[in-house]
Amino acid sequence: MDVQVKDRVRQVVVVVSMVLALVGSAIGSGAFGGVAIQDASGGALSADSTLLAPGTSAFSIWSVIYTGLLAYAVFQALPKQAARDRHRRVGWLAAASLLLNAAWILSVQAGLLALSVPVIAALLVVLVAILVRLGRAEGLVDRIVVDGVFGLYVGWVTIATVANVTAVLQQAGFTGFGLAPAAWAVAVIAVAALIGVGTAARTGARLTPALALAWGLAWIAVARSAAEPQSAPVAVAAGVAALVVLAAPLVQRLRARTAPARRPAVA
């Protein structure tokens, strides 16, 4: 197949995948007469379902992410963008992320909560791969519409994965091997913070993944402070984790700027 044709096919697939993701989002919001995603699967993903469920207002970030993804789909479809290397590197992965997003919503809506875990895990892996492959942004539009959007996407999906897995374990009757639920929740929050720090290190100290992940952690802190199930240890841990995640890319950038230039080796 001709290279130009391959590029055009990739662009069209991304746009079609975006349309399907928007349809999935509408289904997840209950726009077609169904239940909203937080009420699906017996309310397993509602704000008061587990100790690691973010407050309801946290999910407003999806509006920002979907708007950004739509802008990305249009941007990458422009004729001048077809042959750019960064679109070739991530275009198919971007399409996969949009389809996985829709698949996750449909699995939750269908009550297949256990199936939603591998789907959202695959989505997270794909999104991290996108950030790793992007390389350096080329201009303001790239930084906002591509790097910024996918950064928010991966940060939020990280916390969504944590909440999803916790909901499945609770629904399955997981007892924590004798440890208190709050202890498990604090441990999982620590893992989420480590993932955030690792993401900053692996993707060039990007800020937007940290912002989205910290947003989710902060709303866990709010929910556990003001709504059931309440837990002061979980609220404090989530608040501290949010600060750590935010600090990670900033510290890395500061260290990079202040690091002394390497001296040539002395024979």
MIVOVO-434608 format. One line per 3 residues: number of its first residue (from 1); their letters; for each residue x negated, y negated, z of N, C-alpha, C. Coordinates in steps of 0.001 Angstrom, whole numbers. Each point is the difference from the previous one (the first is absolute). Layout:
N
NUM> A> X,Y,Z,X,Y,Z,X,Y,Z | ...
END
This chain:
267
1> MDV> -846,1194,0,846,-1194,0,-880,-1241,0 | 349,-989,-803,-740,-1248,-84,-42,-696,1362 | -1129,-645,300,-173,-650,1292,1070,-1063,237
4> QVK> 320,-782,-1009,1014,-1035,147,1371,604,313 | 290,1143,-632,1272,672,271,23,510,1435 | -1121,570,463,-88,479,1377,238,-1132,991
7> DRV> -597,-1152,-285,182,-1152,883,1465,-419,39 | 637,-18,-1164,1401,-421,-47,901,997,721 | -288,1284,-181,781,1023,696,-119,-184,1513
10> RQV> -1232,-237,474,-222,-207,1436,796,-1196,499 | -25,-1098,-743,737,-1191,410,1499,279,107 | 538,706,-997,1435,301,-8,362,925,1157
13> VVV> -859,995,276,273,932,1103,38,-740,1329 | -896,-955,192,5,-779,1242,1304,-784,132 | 448,-617,-1083,1239,-776,39,1193,908,301
16> VSM> 79,1150,-666,1101,937,241,-33,504,1443 | -1199,278,500,-138,457,1393,452,-1077,968 | -268,-1263,-336,445,-1109,837,1519,-66,45
19> VLA> 635,201,-1138,1466,-5,-57,565,1111,881 | -602,1188,-91,457,1122,817,-213,-279,1484 | -1124,-653,332,-257,-354,1401,1033,-990,509
22> LVG> 409,-944,-844,1015,-970,398,1362,668,195 | 302,965,-858,1244,757,166,-48,770,1320 | -1161,621,271,-154,709,1272,152,-921,1188
25> SAI> -544,-1207,-118,119,-978,1079,1454,-389,229 | 736,-176,-1089,1418,-349,122,780,1119,671 | -343,1239,-361,643,1153,649,-335,13,1486
28> GSG> -1260,-270,301,-447,3,1392,636,-1094,837 | 436,-1071,-646,640,-1091,739,1500,220,169 | 512,1048,-647,1431,267,70,805,-819,-989
31> AFG> -676,-588,-1010,676,-877,-954,1029,736,-857 | -173,1296,-191,915,762,-844,1052,752,812 | 226,-456,1220,1037,597,807,-482,1050,983
34> GVA> -1277,349,-70,-539,972,935,-425,-670,1297 | -685,749,835,-476,-566,1262,-1386,-601,-194 | -323,-990,804,-1328,-595,-35,-1020,1014,496
37> IQD> -1258,-196,-392,-1041,987,288,-145,248,1499 | 194,-1034,826,-157,174,1445,1124,831,613 | 1095,142,-754,1120,799,502,44,1395,-622
40> ASG> -845,230,-1021,-35,1304,-660,-698,1029,880 | 158,1264,-336,-628,1097,746,301,-84,1494 | 1250,-344,314,400,-67,1405,-629,-1140,771
43> GAL> -424,-1041,-711,-617,-1152,667,-1409,273,499 | -674,1001,-599,-1336,392,461,-1032,-1107,-167 | 251,-925,-931,-965,-1068,-252,496,-1361,474
46> SAD> 991,-11,852,513,-1269,522,-981,-604,1001 | 192,-1260,316,-932,-728,869,-51,538,1422 | 1032,733,427,9,539,1359,-101,1522,28
49> STL> -514,574,-1086,-42,1462,-91,-1168,613,757 | -1173,-643,-55,-1195,539,659,-804,-1149,607 | -1007,359,770,-884,-1006,590,-846,-727,-1045
52> LAP> -120,584,-1193,-846,-603,-1037,805,-602,-1143 | 1271,-232,235,834,-639,-1012,-123,-1520,111 | -399,-690,-1075,-64,-1468,62,1387,-606,142
55> GTS> 72,-1211,526,1270,-708,107,609,-227,-1369 | 1314,-153,-44,717,-118,-1271,-544,-1110,-889 | -355,-1133,574,-482,-1132,-798,-1300,307,-737
58> AFS> -732,1005,454,-1268,345,-650,218,408,-1447 | 1164,592,-278,235,551,-1335,274,-1074,-1041 | 106,-1249,423,149,-1086,-966,-1226,-130,-899
61> IWS> -1107,586,402,-1212,-60,-817,199,726,-1329 | 960,942,-44,266,690,-1262,426,-982,-1084 | 729,-1051,362,433,-995,-992,-1202,-677,-643
64> VIY> -996,-318,822,-1228,-621,-514,-743,977,-889 | -106,1255,435,-741,1000,-762,674,273,-1341 | 1312,174,7,708,276,-1258,-84,-1184,-961
67> TGL> 90,-1199,526,-149,-1184,-850,-1386,-23,-628 | -1001,295,805,-1367,38,-513,-208,1099,-1018 | 574,1172,254,-132,1109,-948,672,-320,-1327
70> LAY> 1129,-677,64,680,-408,-1236,-874,-981,-779 | -618,-941,726,-909,-947,-651,-1181,737,-627 | -521,1006,715,-1111,794,-539,420,730,-1271
73> AVF> 1187,617,13,467,754,-1162,110,-898,-1225 | 510,-1210,204,109,-952,-1113,-1379,-461,-445 | -858,-318,959,-1341,-495,-303,-807,1009,-803
76> QAL> -16,1267,449,-800,998,-693,556,344,-1386 | 1284,-338,-236,632,299,-1280,-284,-1058,-1061 | -600,-1118,392,-310,-1049,-966,-1018,510,-1022
79> PKQ> 125,-400,-1259,-917,490,-1047,-1480,-192,335 | -348,-1142,604,-1400,-273,308,-542,889,1122 | 871,628,759,-434,830,1117,-206,1468,-399
82> AAR> 450,367,-1167,34,1415,-390,-1347,694,95 | -1051,-633,-488,-1292,669,-109,-946,-288,1157 | 483,-656,1039,-882,-318,1124,-352,1261,779
85> DRH> -1260,99,389,-491,1200,677,725,265,1306 | 283,-1056,787,614,252,1306,1416,548,-149 | 717,-404,-1033,1326,574,-232,-113,1458,-461
88> RRV> -1016,264,-795,-222,1380,-421,-378,886,1185 | -731,-568,961,-429,787,1153,1154,327,945 | 959,-921,123,1033,200,1027,1424,100,-531
91> GWL> 210,-235,-1289,1359,-50,-537,808,1263,236 | -598,1151,-295,725,1259,193,232,278,1477 | -957,-365,832,188,163,1443,1105,-922,508
94> AAA> 67,-1221,-544,1058,-924,394,1367,580,-348 | 102,577,-1192,1260,628,-403,344,1149,943 | -1008,788,359,235,1123,923,484,-502,1353
97> SLL> -567,-1108,468,422,-540,1302,1458,-441,-33 | 421,-574,-1097,1387,-462,-122,967,1184,-42 | -378,1057,-700,848,1189,-67,46,714,1349
100> LNA> -1134,53,689,-32,620,1325,844,-803,992 | -17,-1314,-154,831,-859,847,1473,366,-164 | 437,102,-1250,1388,364,-269,308,1403,521
103> AWI> -957,925,-184,196,1380,460,128,61,1513 | -768,-833,701,85,-27,1458,1385,-449,457 | 488,-1074,-613,1329,-505,368,1068,1051,-253
106> LSV> -67,649,-1152,1008,1004,-350,-61,1197,943 | -1211,397,409,-124,1144,908,604,-315,1363 | -208,-1223,484,592,-398,1284,1518,-99,-124
109> QAG> 462,-603,-1100,1438,-137,-211,684,1361,-111 | -720,982,-534,571,1338,-151,-82,809,1284 | -568,-587,1057,-127,713,1267,-1178,946,39
112> LLA> -893,-94,-989,-1170,879,-59,-1186,-697,662 | 123,-226,1294,-1005,-784,706,-1364,678,-7 | -37,1331,136,-1278,710,-17,-701,-176,-1344
115> LSV> 776,-12,-1093,-583,-192,-1330,-558,-1406,-161 | 580,-951,715,-454,-1389,-131,-1421,-196,493 | -469,865,899,-1360,-154,549,-1076,210,-1061
118> PVI> -18,1145,-730,-1017,123,-1047,146,-1045,-1102 | 1216,-452,-239,197,-1021,-1029,-650,-1316,423 | 254,-451,1239,-579,-1270,428,-1506,125,233
121> AAL> -460,1208,380,-1447,223,140,-682,-111,-1362 | 625,585,-1033,-547,-108,-1351,-3,-1449,-460 | 1070,-742,339,68,-1417,-344,-1148,-769,636
124> LVV> -291,280,1258,-1093,-695,690,-1344,307,-655 | -232,1259,-355,-1252,386,-654,-147,-732,-1336 | 1063,-52,-771,-33,-675,-1302,-298,-1483,170
127> LVA> 614,-634,991,-208,-1433,211,-1430,-310,431 | -555,833,868,-1404,-200,398,-904,152,-1217 | 284,984,-848,-787,199,-1223,75,-1225,-902
130> ILV> 1162,-627,-63,141,-1212,-810,-911,-1107,513 | 19,-231,1308,-841,-1055,559,-1478,277,-227 | -382,1267,130,-1408,366,-198,-421,-237,-1451
133> RLG> 904,276,-935,-342,-106,-1425,108,-1410,-560 | 676,-882,699,234,-1327,-553,-1281,-770,-277 | -961,111,904,-1202,-799,-156,279,-1460,309
136> RAE> -845,-868,-509,124,-1440,300,1085,-643,-854 | 816,-852,631,1053,-716,-718,-612,-1006,-969 | 719,-268,-1079,-476,-919,-1028,970,-1175,-124
139> GLV> -43,-902,947,868,-1164,-63,1100,46,1041 | 680,-1137,158,1011,-158,1039,1195,922,-212 | 465,134,-1232,1160,846,-277,-308,1444,384
142> DRI> -1171,475,-366,-418,1349,381,10,176,1515 | -539,-984,714,-105,103,1456,1371,81,655 | 961,-725,-562,1333,-24,605,869,1147,-482
145> VVD> 146,135,-1319,976,913,-591,-462,1449,6 | -1298,223,-20,-507,1375,-15,-574,362,1369 | -1107,-625,373,-674,344,1258,876,-283,1219
148> GVF> 609,-1172,25,818,-363,1149,1209,894,167 | 683,269,-1103,1218,816,51,-303,1427,435 | -999,620,-613,-308,1377,364,-642,90,1380
151> GLY> -641,-1076,438,-505,-34,1365,1132,45,1013 | 1020,-841,-203,1175,32,882,683,1368,-56 | 80,533,-1186,662,1289,-223,-662,1106,818
154> VGW> -1327,105,-84,-702,1075,712,43,-224,1511 | -82,-1249,442,56,-272,1431,1337,383,602 | 1081,-349,-684,1320,319,519,287,1497,-75
157> VTI> -403,645,-1087,243,1444,-129,-776,769,1070 | -1118,-533,447,-745,643,1088,862,96,1254 | 616,-1101,378,832,17,1217,1301,756,-250
160> ATV> 507,-55,-1229,1211,751,-333,-256,1502,89 | -1206,420,-376,-355,1420,89,-27,448,1458 | -568,-828,851,-38,304,1435,1422,168,545
163> ANV> 878,-934,-323,1375,68,484,724,1215,-567 | -257,308,-1271,650,1129,-668,-403,1329,643 | -1290,194,195,-494,1247,591,544,152,1420
166> TAV> -7,-1084,762,515,49,1374,1469,395,25 | 778,-560,-926,1432,316,-61,220,1473,-315 | -792,546,-915,138,1418,-366,-350,895,1180
169> LQQ> -1083,-336,701,-401,812,1154,1072,-38,1087 | 567,-1171,223,1036,-110,1023,1235,802,-412 | 365,-95,-1257,1159,743,-477,-221,1509,89
172> AGF> -1278,411,-142,-324,1425,64,-114,514,1431 | 121,-911,977,-52,408,1391,-1394,106,568 | -969,-703,-587,-1376,27,489,-63,-554,1421
175> TGF> -612,736,884,-31,-380,1422,-1322,-619,441 | -974,-51,-880,-1256,-665,347,-962,819,813 | 202,1335,24,-902,891,746,-184,-440,1452
178> GLA> 1053,-529,581,-61,-389,1404,-396,-1432,254 | -502,-707,-1031,-367,-1404,176,1242,-876,-112 | -3,-1100,711,1128,-918,-29,140,-622,-1387
181> PAA> 1227,-269,-460,209,-626,-1306,-780,-1302,-179 | -85,-788,1072,-732,-1261,-96,-1487,235,-259 | -552,1055,590,-1414,317,-215,-251,359,-1465
184> WAV> 901,800,-559,-115,342,-1419,135,-1246,-872 | 934,-855,344,221,-1202,-790,-1232,-901,8 | -609,-162,1169,-1210,-821,100,-1132,613,-831
187> AVI> -122,1329,41,-1037,670,-781,211,-212,-1493 | 1238,108,-454,299,-191,-1423,-263,-1447,-412 | 337,-940,876,-283,-1407,-286,-1503,-219,-153
190> AVA> -785,659,852,-1460,-110,-109,-481,529,-1341 | 591,1100,-454,-363,564,-1310,364,-987,-1112 | 1180,-618,102,419,-978,-1004,-978,-1170,-51
193> ALI> -468,-437,1181,-975,-1089,44,-1308,414,-656 | -427,1235,253,-1226,501,-636,147,62,-1516 | 1184,400,-459,250,19,-1439,-104,-1410,-566
196> GVG> 548,-963,736,-82,-1384,-438,-1436,-502,-84 | -798,338,1004,-1417,-389,-10,-727,691,-1146 | 302,1282,-198,-627,742,-1093,393,-537,-1358
199> TAA> 1252,-393,-139,460,-570,-1265,-736,-1292,-308 | -201,-824,1021,-747,-1248,-196,-1427,283,-450 | -606,1004,610,-1385,340,-352,-101,593,-1395
202> RTG> 991,793,-367,-52,728,-1276,426,-842,-1182 | 761,-1052,242,547,-780,-1109,-527,-1429,-45 | -1170,-230,547,-608,-1319,-116,582,-1067,901
205> ARL> 384,383,1213,521,-946,996,1189,-797,-518 | 910,670,-662,1206,-672,-497,891,-401,1177 | 645,-1163,-134,816,-520,1098,1438,512,-40
208> TPA> 566,154,-1191,1429,313,-69,371,1375,582 | -823,1050,-156,361,1245,683,64,-183,1513 | -948,-766,528,-23,-255,1445,1222,-803,431
211> LAL> 403,-973,-805,1162,-818,346,1269,845,81 | 193,878,-986,1219,817,-16,4,1026,1121 | -1151,642,233,-80,991,1075,186,-672,1361
214> AWG> -633,-1148,189,151,-735,1261,1444,-461,196 | 654,-376,-1089,1422,-374,61,825,1158,564 | -217,1205,-538,737,1163,486,-308,317,1451
217> LAW> -1259,-62,360,-390,274,1389,589,-1035,952 | -2,-1253,-408,562,-1056,843,1488,223,229 | 704,470,-1016,1430,247,156,290,1259,817
220> IAV> -957,931,31,128,1117,948,-104,-545,1428 | -958,-913,190,-168,-612,1326,1265,-739,421 | 585,-740,-919,1225,-743,307,1144,955,340
223> ARS> 155,1045,-838,1107,936,207,-114,741,1319 | -1215,399,363,-170,751,1244,61,-901,1224 | -82,-1301,-209,132,-945,1106,1445,-416,231
226> AAE> 764,-85,-1097,1325,-604,109,1155,927,-318 | -273,1197,-497,1085,899,-394,-319,1416,440 | 1006,819,-3,-203,1413,340,-573,753,-1192
229> PQS> -843,1012,268,-550,366,1308,-1132,-947,388 | 90,-570,1187,-1020,-933,452,-1200,743,563 | -1189,-599,-196,-1222,573,546,-1071,-1079,24
232> APV> -352,-437,1186,-1032,-1033,136,-1354,462,-538 | -450,1251,297,-1294,436,-537,-43,-1,-1525 | 1090,444,-624,38,32,-1462,14,-1422,-556
235> AVA> 758,-891,633,52,-1387,-453,-1378,-659,77 | -697,205,1108,-1330,-586,159,-975,593,-1011 | 33,1324,-158,-903,665,-937,232,-494,-1424
238> AGV> 1263,-152,-387,310,-466,-1349,-462,-1436,-205 | 174,-841,1027,-462,-1381,-104,-1504,-99,-142 | -718,777,815,-1467,8,-73,-453,544,-1353
241> AAL> 646,1062,-467,-359,597,-1289,202,-1004,-1135 | 1076,-790,73,239,-1011,-1029,-1153,-1006,-58 | -476,-411,1171,-1124,-944,47,-1284,624,-546
244> VVL> -220,1267,325,-1198,698,-493,33,108,-1523 | 1157,367,-522,144,149,-1447,-220,-1331,-713 | 537,-1079,557,-200,-1324,-590,-1461,-437,58
247> AAP> -663,351,1107,-1383,-434,187,-976,747,-904 | 320,1242,-345,-946,852,-730,-516,-633,-1294 | 856,-433,-936,-537,-593,-1227,-679,-1343,237
250> LVQ> 485,-754,1005,-612,-1292,285,-1420,181,531 | -175,966,897,-1335,282,542,-932,484,-1105 | 503,862,-854,-832,506,-1094,-434,-1128,-932
253> RLR> 905,-909,-301,-347,-1129,-864,-1021,-912,673 | 179,-241,1294,-934,-854,734,-1390,627,36 | -52,1308,250,-1289,678,35,-683,-26,-1354
256> ART> 790,106,-1062,-577,-24,-1344,-598,-1367,-319 | 644,-1062,497,-480,-1354,-279,-1220,-363,826 | -80,549,1214,-1086,-383,889,-1174,970,-30
259> APA> 157,1118,-716,-1086,986,-61,-1193,-605,-723 | -1214,152,555,-1188,-544,-665,-281,741,-1297 | -550,-725,-938,-351,627,-1283,-1059,1068,227
262> RRP> 100,1069,-754,-966,1081,150,-1388,-423,-501 | -978,292,818,-1367,-312,-411,-579,1156,-799 | -849,-308,-965,-605,1094,-778,-829,893,899
265> AVA> 22,1276,-294,-768,950,794,-1490,-285,-91 | -712,160,1131,-1447,-232,35,-712,1316,-234 | -896,-4,-923,-712,1243,-342,-893,426,1153
END
